Amino acid sequence: MRNISIKWRMTLWFSLLMIVITALMLVFVMLMNRNTVTRPPEAELLYMVGRNADDVEFDHGGWDFSDVEQYAHGVYTEIFDEDGQRLFGTAPAEVSDGAPKEKNALHTVVGSSGGTYLVYDCWLEIGGSGLWVRGTIDSAARGSVMEVIVPLAWSVLPALVVLSVGGGWLISSSSFKPMEKVIAAAESISGGEDLSRRIGLPQGRSEINRLAGTFDDMFDRLERSFKAEAQFTSDASHELRTPVTVILTECETLERTAENSADYAEGIAVIRRQAEQMSRLIGQLLHITRLEQDTQKTCMERGDLTALAEAVCEQQKMIAPEGVVLTFDGPESVEAQMDVILMTRLLNNLISNAFRYGSDGGHVRVTVRRTGSCAVLSVSDDGAGIPPDQQEKIWQRFYQVDAARSGGEGTGLGLYISNTVVRGKFGGSMWVEDNPLGGAIFGINIPMEYVTVSQKADRGQRNEKE
């Protein structure tokens, strides 16, 4: 049974259920009709005449035949008065037996077409008056109705079983047909043939449509994970090649030419710088992978961007390069929907870039303002700036306008990470423009009320209920 497909299990179950129901119905019919369908014509005739006689009533000086059955169970009922005049009912068309003559008598009458009928006359007295109640039945009606029902049931039952098998198979096949797409897509992806393949069933309320949608979402995450893993491996192997080469070269140089502790100290310093560069690079690549796979948890809350930026500036002033002036300008309070930790990292990265690429003894300015429904955070420096033809490229991975200006400490990933966080987590945007006083201005636009994907889904469900 375990090796049988679900479709066949459902079909067999429907078939067995139909057989049981049909058999129970047949037994029920046999039991219910046991006393009626198998009764001989004489007994049926006497029973119906007696029952109709009981239903005759004498009310307000007149007869009431409203409860008498003129024809039932094959018995024709007639009612005559004492003089033999018919008051109610009718006889079979081929029977003409005249008025009743003998009380409670059962006799046989031959019809005009040769058929034989049984006739029973019952005398009834009510309130000093009398009536004849006559019943007529075909004497040939001796066969049991079950003689018809049983052969009919044995003919219909197989047809019902075949119909149930076919109907169950069609219903289960059409219902489980989308599962073939699910299986094919899963096998294709598990075999590594096509990670972009999807089931693609239309949205619906059925369990299989919902299952297919869930699988498609899972396949999307798997594809992003594989792409992120491949990208991480490619980036790491490419970007780590240079620092690893420098470290190996420096080690070989020390082995060949180092003569004293000063030479070793200088070589170790070079190795340390390259190792730190590798550590920063690996950390940023892992951060990017988490962002792209959406595995980094965020705590979005409404906070005071002005207070946050002012606090970060106070911390950065303590580590600012000698001669560089850092100032903050903003209103008393500008609130925005943000993750405080991520926003702090973003601002620290922008200020560090301004320190690194600004002019010696220059001025770095952090500004917070409100524009429409957005909070705007900007960091400006008075350095060399960014050429217009490169302002769109700075958001790419590993892109550096002038690597020499970073002193070998930059990785070209800071702005890419910042832009990814602002767009993906905050629902905002980043921009860059020339500083009229020289240098560049980097800015972040953040909606004051950012609606996440889950919040949109919740609102959509509430609207559907309304």
Buried (B, 14 or more C-beta within 10 A) or exposed (E): EEEEEEBBEBBBEBBEEBBEEBEEEBEEBBEEBEEEBBBEBBEBBBBBBEBBBEBBEBEEEEBEBEEBBBEEBBBBBBBBBEEEEBEBBEBBEEBEBEBBEEEEEBEEBEBEEEBEBBBBBBBBEEEEEEBBBBBBBBBEBEEBBBEEBBEEBEEBBEEBBEEBBEBBBEBBEEBBEBBEBBEEBBEBBEEEEEBEBBBEBEEEEEEBBEBBBEBBEEBEEEBBBEBBEEBBEEBBEEBBEBBBEBBEEBBEEBEEEBEEEEEEEEBEEBBEBBBEBBEBBBEBBEBBBEBBBBEBEBEBEEBBBBBBBBBBBEEBBEEBEEEBEBEBBBEEEBBBBBBBEBBBBBBEBBBBBBBBBBBEEBBBBBBBBBEEEBBBBBBBBBBBBBEEEEBEEBBEBBBBBEBEEBEEEBBBBBBBBBBBBBBBBBBBBBBBBBBEEBBBBBBBBBBBEBEEEEEEEEEEEEEEEE
